[in-house]
Amino acid sequence: MKFAGFWRRFFALLIDSLVLGGVTQFAAAFVGGIIVVERMNRGDLTAVNPAAFGLSTLISALYFILLIGATGRTLGGMLLGLQVLAVDGSAAGYGRAAIRWVAFTILSAIPIVNLLNFLWMLWDEKRQTIHDKIAGTVVVRP
């Protein structure tokens, strides 16, 4: 297996982030707009919108889990020729994709841990991030 390098993975994630950013912003604005209007009608001018945050999180989970579970590739991965596999070379599947997304999401919540998560691949022999290690996955260039 030829393991994917840092920059290729970085740009694949950037593409995925741009795609998700557009979709989630539209959905959150739609849901958020409805909630904000309803709150304003009641005289509540708070900006906190847990429904929009929840919807964005759900869209992110569905995007990564369904695409990686079904094909091993996100849109960014498809464009840059990357695939997520189980460490043994078999398909990652939905279970590993879900574990990978949950680990990625939790690790991303703490800035220094998030940085370490991504830098980990620079010295790992299989170029795994910490969330790859937790899920038992590798990212390859098939």
ChimeraX attribute file (.defattr): number of C-alpha atoms within 10 A of each C-alpha:
attribute: neighborCount
match mode: 1-to-1
recipient: residues
	/A:1	12
	/A:2	11
	/A:3	17
	/A:4	22
	/A:5	17
	/A:6	17
	/A:7	9
	/A:8	16
	/A:9	19
	/A:10	13
	/A:11	15
	/A:12	22
	/A:13	16
	/A:14	13
	/A:15	18
	/A:16	18
	/A:17	15
	/A:18	13
	/A:19	14
	/A:20	17
	/A:21	14
	/A:22	11
	/A:23	15
	/A:24	21
	/A:25	16
	/A:26	13
	/A:27	16
	/A:28	20
	/A:29	14
	/A:30	13
	/A:31	16
	/A:32	21
	/A:33	14
	/A:34	12
	/A:35	17
	/A:36	19
	/A:37	13
	/A:38	12
	/A:39	14
	/A:40	12
	/A:41	10
	/A:42	9
	/A:43	9
	/A:44	11
	/A:45	11
	/A:46	9
	/A:47	10
	/A:48	10
	/A:49	14
	/A:50	12
	/A:51	13
	/A:52	20
	/A:53	16
	/A:54	12
	/A:55	17
	/A:56	20
	/A:57	14
	/A:58	12
	/A:59	16
	/A:60	20
	/A:61	17
	/A:62	15
	/A:63	18
	/A:64	22
	/A:65	25
	/A:66	18
	/A:67	17
	/A:68	27
	/A:69	22
	/A:70	15
	/A:71	17
	/A:72	24
	/A:73	24
	/A:74	24
	/A:75	18
	/A:76	22
	/A:77	23
	/A:78	13
	/A:79	12
	/A:80	17
	/A:81	16
	/A:82	23
	/A:83	22
	/A:84	28
	/A:85	24
	/A:86	18
	/A:87	18
	/A:88	11
	/A:89	13
	/A:90	10
	/A:91	19
	/A:92	26
	/A:93	19
	/A:94	18
	/A:95	13
	/A:96	22
	/A:97	28
	/A:98	20
	/A:99	18
	/A:100	23
	/A:101	22
	/A:102	17
	/A:103	17
	/A:104	20
	/A:105	16
	/A:106	12
	/A:107	19
	/A:108	17
	/A:109	10
	/A:110	10
	/A:111	10
	/A:112	10
	/A:113	14
	/A:114	17
	/A:115	12
	/A:116	14
	/A:117	18
	/A:118	20
	/A:119	16
	/A:120	15
	/A:121	18
	/A:122	13
	/A:123	10
	/A:124	11
	/A:125	8
	/A:126	20
	/A:127	22
	/A:128	26
	/A:129	23
	/A:130	23
	/A:131	24
	/A:132	26
	/A:133	15
	/A:134	15
	/A:135	22
	/A:136	18
	/A:137	26
	/A:138	24
	/A:139	26
	/A:140	21
	/A:141	15
	/A:142	11
